[in-house]
């Protein structure tokens, strides 16, 4: 049984309990972060903690820890779960309070963290790609906040799974925003494009790494709006996240993307990303 962290203590997962009046349980009133760990080392920890701070500020939950305290908590939990490659989940809720839509004064946030094994994408997926469908983006208009209230995302992803697809690519006002649980990249005429940051999408850490690698290795790239029709014309489509890494979409709405196989830009970027991970493992 994995070891989790709850409010200052590490303990077996089955022993961790949260009060039923915690606002995270009652309202989904909280934020979260997912940090990949390679070789026992958290990946882009500073960037993940900055995004956590941004989410906390947006929803007006006081940050319960300093950067140094977060780093110590995270490393302690990584070590308690055996090091290696992990997916570390952090969640901060507003804490326990009587049920009322008004924010409680002087809240005592609940801090929870857990770890799960992190495995790379299966070779079959890397060789064949995944299927995706397009769906209307039914989420709220502050998607840059990594909030725990993910019911719209859950319903969208389940709609994709029900259709035999692995992911839903979301469309708002004629433009693609991101996946139900991922960021979006397309390759059009040899140029890598991803929608710009803003309230319509989550500012992904893996997304930023890909842009950095593209800049460092001479891959033409830009942040620009992606129209629905651009998806149909794309040579390549990818979805990215901390746990998915980079996945090629080779079928969209039952039509082949490009030639229906992972493309050359994806293969180059995937190799660069793996080299980046290897460097982290090596310290």
C-alpha positions in Angstrom: 0.0 0.0 0.0 1.5 3.4 -1.0 2.5 6.0 1.6 0.5 9.3 1.4 0.9 12.7 3.1 -1.9 14.3 5.0 -1.5 17.5 6.9 2.1 17.1 8.0 2.2 13.3 8.4 3.2 10.4 6.1 1.0 7.4 6.6 -0.4 4.4 4.7 -3.1 5.4 2.3 -5.8 3.3 4.0 -5.3 5.2 7.3 -5.7 8.7 5.8 -9.0 10.3 6.6 -10.5 13.8 5.8 -13.5 15.3 7.6 -16.7 15.1 5.7 -17.2 18.9 6.1 -13.9 19.6 4.3 -14.8 22.0 1.5 -12.8 19.9 -0.9 -15.4 17.1 -0.3 -18.4 19.3 -0.2 -17.7 21.8 -3.0 -14.6 20.6 -4.8 -13.1 23.8 -3.3 -9.4 23.2 -3.9 -6.6 23.0 -6.4 -4.1 20.3 -7.3 -0.8 19.7 -9.1 0.8 16.6 -10.7 4.5 16.3 -10.8 6.4 13.6 -12.7 9.4 12.1 -10.9 12.3 10.5 -12.8 15.0 8.6 -10.9 13.7 9.9 -7.6 14.0 13.5 -8.8 10.9 15.7 -9.3 10.7 17.2 -12.8 10.6 21.0 -13.1 9.7 21.3 -9.4 10.0 25.1 -9.4 7.6 25.5 -12.3 5.1 23.1 -10.8 5.2 24.9 -7.4 4.8 28.3 -9.2 1.7 26.9 -11.0 0.4 25.7 -7.7 0.9 29.1 -6.1 -0.9 30.7 -9.1 -3.9 28.4 -8.7 -4.0 29.1 -4.9 -3.9 32.8 -5.4 -6.6 32.7 -8.1 -9.1 30.9 -5.7 -7.9 32.8 -2.6 -6.6 29.8 -0.6 -3.6 30.8 1.5 -0.5 28.8 0.6 0.2 26.5 3.5 3.9 26.0 2.8 6.9 27.9 1.7 8.8 26.7 -1.4 11.4 25.0 0.8 8.7 23.2 2.9 7.0 22.0 -0.3 10.3 20.7 -1.7 11.1 18.8 1.6 7.5 17.4 1.8 7.7 16.2 -1.8 11.2 14.6 -1.6 10.2 12.9 1.7 7.2 11.3 0.0 9.2 10.3 -3.0 11.7 8.5 -0.8 8.9 7.0 1.3 7.5 5.4 -1.9 10.8 3.9 -3.0 12.2 6.6 -5.4 12.4 5.7 -9.1 9.8 7.0 -11.5 6.6 8.3 -9.9 3.6 10.5 -10.5 3.2 12.8 -7.5 -0.2 14.3 -6.8 -0.6 17.3 -4.6 -4.0 18.7 -3.4 -4.8 21.7 -1.3 -8.4 22.4 -0.2 -9.8 25.3 1.7 -10.2 23.0 4.7 -13.0 22.2 7.1 -15.9 24.7 7.6 -19.7 24.8 7.9 -21.3 24.3 4.5 -21.8 27.9 3.1 -21.0 29.3 -0.3 -19.3 32.3 1.4 -15.6 31.8 2.0 -14.7 31.1 5.6 -12.4 33.5 7.5 -8.9 32.3 8.3 -9.2 28.9 6.7 -6.9 26.1 7.7 -6.1 24.4 4.3 -6.0 20.6 4.0 -2.8 19.3 2.3 -2.9 15.9 0.7 -0.3 14.2 -1.5 0.1 10.8 -2.9 2.4 8.9 -5.3 1.7 6.4 -8.0 4.1 4.5 -10.3 4.9 6.4 -13.5 5.3 4.2 -16.6 6.2 5.5 -20.1 3.7 5.2 -23.0 3.4 1.7 -24.4 5.4 1.0 -27.5 2.2 0.2 -29.4 0.9 3.7 -28.8 4.2 5.3 -29.9 4.2 3.2 -33.1 0.5 3.6 -34.0 -0.7 6.7 -32.2 -4.1 7.2 -30.6 -7.6 8.1 -31.7 -9.3 11.4 -30.6 -12.6 13.1 -31.2 -13.5 16.8 -31.1 -16.1 18.0 -28.7 -17.5 21.3 -27.6 -15.6 22.8 -24.7 -18.3 22.8 -22.0 -16.0 23.9 -19.1 -15.9 27.2 -17.2 -13.9 30.2 -18.5 -11.0 30.0 -16.0 -9.3 26.8 -17.2 -5.9 28.2 -16.3 -6.7 27.3 -12.7 -5.8 23.7 -11.9 -9.0 23.2 -9.8 -10.1 19.9 -8.3 -13.7 20.3 -9.6 -13.1 18.4 -12.8 -16.6 17.0 -13.6 -16.8 18.6 -17.1 -13.4 17.2 -18.0 -14.4 13.8 -16.7 -17.6 13.8 -18.8 -15.8 14.9 -21.9 -13.1 12.3 -21.5 -15.7 9.6 -20.9 -17.5 10.6 -24.0 -14.3 10.1 -25.9 -13.7 6.7 -24.3 -17.3 5.7 -25.1 -16.6 6.5 -28.8 -13.5 4.3 -28.8 -11.1 7.3 -28.6 -8.4 8.0 -26.0 -8.9 11.7 -25.7 -11.3 14.6 -26.6 -9.9 17.7 -28.3 -12.0 20.6 -27.2 -13.5 23.3 -29.4 -14.7 26.8 -28.1 -16.0 29.4 -30.6 -14.4 27.6 -33.5 -11.0 27.3 -32.0 -9.3 24.2 -30.5 -8.2 24.9 -26.9 -6.7 21.7 -25.4 -7.6 18.1 -24.6 -9.9 17.0 -21.8 -6.8 16.1 -19.8 -3.9 17.4 -22.0 -2.5 20.3 -24.0 -2.6 20.4 -27.8 0.0 20.7 -30.5 -0.4 20.6 -34.3 2.1 20.5 -37.1 1.0 22.6 -40.1 3.3 22.9 -43.1 6.3 21.9 -41.0 5.6 24.4 -38.2 4.7 23.3 -34.6 1.8 25.3 -33.2 0.1 25.3 -29.8 -2.7 27.5 -28.6 -1.5 30.5 -26.6 -1.8 30.6 -22.8 -4.8 32.3 -21.3 -7.9 31.4 -19.3 -9.1 29.0 -22.0 -6.5 26.4 -21.2 -4.1 25.0 -18.5 -0.6 26.4 -18.8 1.1 22.9 -19.0 4.6 22.4 -17.8 5.3 19.7 -20.4 3.9 22.1 -23.0 6.5 24.7 -22.0 9.3 22.1 -22.1 8.3 21.1 -25.7 8.5 24.8 -26.7 11.9 25.1 -25.1 13.2 22.0 -26.8 11.8 23.2 -30.2 13.7 26.5 -29.7 16.9 24.8 -28.7 16.9 22.4 -31.6 15.8 24.6 -34.5 12.2 23.2 -34.8 9.9 26.0 -36.2 7.3 26.7 -33.7 4.8 29.3 -32.5 2.0 29.9 -30.0 -1.1 30.8 -32.0 -4.8 30.0 -32.3 -5.7 26.7 -33.8 -8.9 26.7 -35.8 -11.2 23.7 -36.1 -10.3 23.5 -39.8 -6.6 23.5 -38.9 -7.1 20.2 -37.2 -8.4 18.6 -40.4 -5.5 20.0 -42.4 -2.7 19.2 -39.9 0.2 16.9 -40.8 0.5 15.9 -37.1 -1.4 16.4 -33.9 -0.1 15.7 -30.4 -1.5 15.8 -26.9 0.8 16.3 -24.0 0.8 16.2 -20.2 3.0 15.4 -17.2 1.9 11.8 -17.2 1.1 11.2 -20.9 4.3 13.0 -22.0 3.8 13.3 -25.7 1.3 11.2 -27.6 0.7 11.3 -31.4 -3.0 11.6 -32.5 -3.2 9.6 -35.7 -7.0 9.4 -36.1 -9.3 12.4 -35.4 -13.1 12.0 -35.8 -12.5 8.8 -37.6 -10.3 10.4 -40.2 -6.5 9.9 -40.6 -4.2 12.7 -39.4 -1.6 13.1 -42.1 -0.7 9.7 -43.3 -2.2 8.0 -40.3 1.1 7.3 -38.6 3.2 9.2 -36.0 5.1 11.9 -38.0 8.7 12.9 -38.2 8.4 16.0 -36.0 6.8 13.9 -33.3 9.6 11.3 -33.5 12.3 14.0 -33.2 10.5 15.7 -30.3 9.9 12.5 -28.5 13.6 11.6 -28.7 14.6 15.1 -27.4 12.1 14.7 -24.5 13.5 11.3 -23.5 17.0 12.7 -23.6 15.9 15.5 -21.3 14.5 12.9 -18.8 17.7 10.8 -19.0 19.7 13.9 -18.0 17.5 14.5 -15.0 17.9 10.8 -13.9 21.7 11.2 -14.2 21.6 14.3 -12.0 
